[in-house]
Amino acid sequence: MFNRIRNAMTLALTLAVVPATFAAGTDVSKLGTELTPLGGIMAGNADGSIPAWTGGLTEKVAGEHAGDIPLELFKDEKPLYRVDASNYQQYADQLSDGTVELLKKYPDTFYIDVYPSHRTAAAPQYVYDAIKANVTNCELVEEGYSLEGCIGGIPFPMPENGNEVMWNFLLRVEAPSIEYTFKNIVGNADGSHTLATRNEISFQYPPYYEDADPDDWNGEYSMFRFNTMEPPFKAGESLVIRDSIDADSPRKAWQYLLGQRRVRRAPTVAYDTPDFVASGANYFDEVQGLLGHIDRYSWTLKGKKELLVPYNNNGFIAPTADEAISEFHLNPQHVRWEKHRVWEVEAQVADGKRHAVPTRTYYIDEDSWVILLMDGYDAEGNLWRTSQLTPFVVPSVPAVLIKTATVFNLQAKTMSVIQSLNGESFHVVDTKPETFFTGDAVAADAVR
């Protein structure tokens, strides 16, 4: 962990811009009583449409699996009701702007089937223990663009501002190490689909090593390495990324280009650079809802609300990609929506910064801290982009995870299905030496 010595001026500025997490008093005893161990409200809502949290899903689920992902969580459940273009106005207060726009844009084909809500989020006990320690030890620094004193769990289970919520997302619960294969699929304006790439990837999350210690942590919270398998002309290309809490050096990236037969640093693989892994159909920071540092934006916590969101979408992974994706959107027959409480956070481009999407609104699950929906607006304030995440449960971690993000360019009438797991595999694996996630390792493998 970075143990920076900050002078009095820096400290004063930090406290003025972003209040310290425990400035107003934080009661650790609420975790596990009034709040879940991850910080969600333990009780259900007033009308019972959101149930109380009772521990999440931690036991093995019978039936077909895609590696460690069970594909049938609630096999016999039927939708409670359907929201479509004819009735969405009566649910308007429970819908994001992007969901409404899709209902209006594709009235004949897009709808959401709303199922009973299940609060499946959970984590290992050592994570719960770490979160309690984080409550009193963790604090924002660098004007909210970094943090210190915490590791091994959600840093701010009782957040007081938007930066804290976004750090909760970036440091959300993950298995220490996973491997999976995925497809990136581009939906074109004429309704046709194109396979951009098929890849194999290894992810590692150092904060969730069981022996992680805040005093020994170097600040890298995520590292991955992937290899492209299809199409043939891109097969063998690789990318390595290591993300850090260090606001001065948040990302290190290396790319192996088959045509050049060499590994090079890739400093532009971040933020609003078009994602070449998906044929440029989305930005790099739209992968998994938000992939990378938060320093391009100022973050405002708007509060918590009840929203209809994609949730418990293990079943969405079961069909083939052709079955799961319709012409202009995901196939609504296979997407499960539920009512959940979410944190709403607004992102505005920060002073002195730039981003192609100047305003974004993120909806983040109170139980798991994963992004469920995101709306992006252009410089005139018009809705331009919207993202849907389809979270799934992995009881063997246990955790609610997100990988697949579908980004809709509403103005161009295109979509990008990023990291589709349909027909693929996903495995929790033993941790690798961190030297595996380096440009040198990629170069050595390329030579072989």
N, C-alpha and C positions, 0 to 999 in steps of 0.2 A: 504494500500500500504506500502511496505517496505520503511522506511525512514532511510537507513543506512548511517552512518557517515564514509566516506572513507578517508583514509589518503592520503597524497600527492603522495606517491609512487603508490598506487593503481590507483589513478586518472590518473597519467601520463601514466601508462601501458595501461589503457583502451583507452585513446585518441590515443596512438601510434598504438594499434592493430585495433581498430575500430573507424573511425572518427565520431565525434559527428554529429547527424542528421542535425543540422542547421549550421555546421561549415562553409559551403560554401555559406550560405544564402538560406533560404527557403521562397518562396513567397506564403503566404496563399491565396492571391487573385487568384491564378491559379485554385484553387479548385472551381468548378462550372462554370469556363470560359474555359480555355484551357484544364483543366482536369475535369473528373467527380468528384463528391463529395467524391468518394472512391479512386480516384487517377489514374484511367485509362485515356488514351488520349481521349478527347471528340470527335475529328474528326474521320471520317472513314479513310480507307487506299486509296492509289492512284487509284486503279482500281475499287473501290466501292464494292469489295467482302466482306469487313468488313464495315458495315454502321456506321454512327455517333451514339453516345449514345444520346437518347432523353428522358431519365428519367427512363428507365427500366420498368418492369412489376409490377404494383402495384394494378391493379384493379382485382376484382373477375373474374374468368374464368368459363364460363358455362360448363356443361357436367359432366361426371362421375368423382368422387373424391375417393381417398384413404385417408379418414380423411380430412386433410387440404391440400393434394396434388392434384391439378387438373391433370387429366390423358390425356387431349387432349389440348395441347397448340396451335398447328398449324395443325389442323386436315387434311386440304385439300392440304397441301404442298407435293410436290414430290421432290425426290433427283435431284440436279443439274447435278451430275455425280457420277460415281462409280470408286473407286481406288481398283485394285486387283493385283494379281501376274503378270498379263500380261502388266500392264501399270504403276506400282508404280514408276518406275525410272523417269518418267517425272514430278512426284510430290515429288521427293526425298528431296528437300530443305524444304518441308512443313510437313515432317513426322519424328517422333521420331525413334530412333534405335529400340525400342521395337515394334512399329507398323510395321516397315519394316520386322522385324524378324518373326512376326506372319503371314504376307502376304507370306513370303517365306516358312515358315514351314508348313502352311496349305493352299496351293494354290487352292485347290478344294472347300474349304468351307469358308475361311475367306476373307472378303472384307470390305470396308468402303463406305457407301453411304453418300455423302456430300450434305447437305441441305443448303438453304439460312441461313445466319448468323443473329441471333437476339441477341441484347445486352440487356438482361433481368435483369441484376443485379441492385438492388436498396437496400435501407435501410430506416428506419424511419428517420424523420427529426432530432430527438434528437441525433441520431447516427452521422448524418452529422455535427451537431453542435459540438459534442465531438471530431470528427476528426480534425476540425479546431483548437480546443484547443490543441490537441495532437501534432500538427505540431511544435509548439514552446515550449511545455512543456515536451515532451517525449524524453528520451535519453537512450541509451544503457549503461549498467554497467556490472560488472563482466566479462570483456573481451568480451562483446557481448552476454553472456549467460543469462542475465537478463535485465530488463528495469525498469524505474521508471518515475513518473510524468504524466502517461496517463491512461485512462480508457474509456470504453463506445464506442469504435470504433477502426478502423484500426490505429495502433500507428504510422506508417510511410508511409503515402500515396505517398510520393515522395522518395522512398528508394535509398540509396547510396551504400549499400553493401548487401551481401547475408544474414547476420544475420537479418537485418531489414525486408527483404522479408519473411523470415521464421517466424518471430514474427507476421507479418501481417497474415500469414496463421493460426498460432496457435490462434490468437485473431480475427479471421475472424468473420463476422456478423452472429449471431445466434439469435433465439428467446430466451428470458430469460429462458424458461422452455419448454421441449417437452417430449412426451412419444410415443413410437412406439414398434412394434414387428418386429422381423427379423429372418431370417434363415441364417445359415452358411453352405455352400454346398461345398464339396470337389470333384473336378474332378480328377479322377484317370488316370493313364497312358494308360489304355486300353479303355478309353472313357466313362467308367461308372461313375455315380455320387452317392455320399453318403451324406445323411443329417448328418452333424456333431452335430448341435444343433439348436433348435428353442427357442427364448428367448423373454422376454419382458423387456424393458429398460426405465429408466427415466434419462434424461440429464438436467443439469442446468448450466447456464453460468453467473456467478455473474457480470462480466464486463458489461453485457447488461441489468442489472436491470435498470429501468428508473431513479432511485435515486442514481445510483452508483457515488461514489466520490473517486477520487484518494487518498485523504488523509485518508480515512476510509477503503479502500480495503486492505484485508490481503494478496493479491497476488494470491489467488486461482482463476483460470480462467475457469476451467471446472470440473464438478463432475458428476459422473453417478453411477447408481446402477441397476444391472439387475438380473433377475431370469430366470433360465433355465426351460423350459416347456417340451421339448422333446430332446432326446429319454427318455423313462420311467426311465431307470437306472440312468440318470443324473438329472431328474426333481427335482427341489427344490434347486439345487446348486445356489449360489449367489456370486456376485463380486461387490465390491464397490471401486471406484477409485476417488481420488481428485488430480488434477494436478495444479501445482503452478509455478509461474515465479521464485521462489526461487531456485537458482542454487545449493544450498547446500542440499535442501530437495525438489526435484521437484515433487515427486509422493508419495502419501500415498495410500496403497491398503489393502483391507481385503477380505478374501475369506471364504465362508461357504461351507464346504464339507459335503455332505449328510451322507457318511459312517462314518465320525468321529463325526458328530453332534456337531460341534463346529466351531466358527469363529476364524480364525488366520490371523495374518499379512502376506502379500504376497509381499515381497520386490522384488522378481524376475519377477513379472508381469510387464515387461517393456523391451524396447530396442529389442534385438535380441533373447529373450526367445521365443521358439515356443509357439504359441497361442493355449492353450488347448481348448478354446471355439470353435476352428475350427479344432480340432483333430491334431494340430501341423502343419497344412499345410501352415502356414504363420507365420511371426514374429509379436509380439505384436505391434511393431511400424510401421507395414504396414497397420494397421486398419485405415480406413478413410484417406489413403494416407500417413499420419504420425501422430501417436498418442503418444504424450509424449514429453519429453524435447529434445533440440537440442544439448546437451553438448557433445555427442560422436563424433561430426564432426566439421571440419572447413568448412566454407561456402563461396563459391566464386560466386559472381554475374557475370554471363557471358553476360547478356544483355537481350534485348527483341527481339522477333521474331514472325513472323506469322506462325501458325501451324494449321494443321488439328487435331481437338481434339473432344472427346465426349462432347456434350453440350446440354442443354435444353432437358434432357432425361426423362421428365415426362412420356412420352409414353412407355419407357422401363419398367416402374413399372406396367403397365396395364396387360400384359399377366401373366400366371402362371409361376412358376419357371421352370417347364419342358419345356414350350414354349420359355422362355427367354434365356435358356442356352443350347447351342449345345454341342456336345461331348467334344471338346477340347477348346472351347472359348465361349463367349457370342454369342447368335444368331444374326448375323449381320442384319437380317431383322428388328430387334427391337431397334437397337442402332443408335441414331442420331449423326452424326458428322458435325461440322461446322468449318469454318476458324475463328480463333480468335488470338489476340495478347497475347503472354504469356511471363512471365519472366522465364528465364532459370537460374537455380541455381545448381552449382555442390557441392556435399558434399564429402569430403575426411576425413577418420578417423583422428581425431586430435592426436597430439603427446601425448603419455602416455595413450591413450584410446584404446579400442578394439571394434570391431563390426564384425559380420559374413559377412556383405556386406561392403567391404572397400570403395567402390566408388558408389555414386548414382547421378543421374541427375533428378531434379524435374522441371516440367513445370507447372507454376502457372498462373492462369487467371488474367489479368490486371484489370478486372472489379470487380471481386468478391473476389480475393485472395484465391480461392480454388485450391488445387492441382488437375490437370486434368490427368497427366501422370507421371510415374516415371520409370526410368531404373536403374537397379542395376547390378554392374559388380564385378566379382570375383578378387582375388589377382593377377591373370595374365592379367587382363584387358578385359576378355571375358564377353560379355553380358550374364547374368545369370538369371535375374528376370526382369519382367516388370509388372507394375500396370496400370490398366485403372480405372478411376473414372467416374461415370455417374451422373453428377450434375443435379439437378432438381430445379424448381422454386416453391416457396411457397409465393404467393402474399399477404397472410394475415400477413406475418412478416413485410415487404416484404424482401426476400433474395433469392439468389441462394445458395443452400445447397448441401453438399455431405454426404452420409452415405455408400452406396455400393462401395466397392473397390474389383476389381478382380485382384488377384495376380497370375501371370504365372511363374512357375519355368520352364524355357525354356529348361534346361538341363535334368530335370527329366520328362518333358512332363506332368506335373500336373498343376492344377489350384485350387485356393481357392476363392470362391465367398463369400465375407465377408459382413454381414449385408444386405442380399438380402431383398428388400421390396416387392417382388412379392407376391401378395395374402395377404399382411399384412396391417396394419393401422398405421397412423402417425398423431399425434395431437399436436397442440400448446396448452399448458395448463397453469394454474396459477402456480406461483412458490410455492415450498414446503419449509417448514422449513429446514435449512441446516443440522439439526440433522438427517434428513431422510437419508442422505448420510454418514453414519458412520457404523463402525463394530458393535457398540452397538445396533443400530436400527435393523440391520440384525439378530443379536442374539435374540433380543426380539421377532421379528416376527417368527423366527424359533421355539422358545419355544411354541408360540401360535399355 
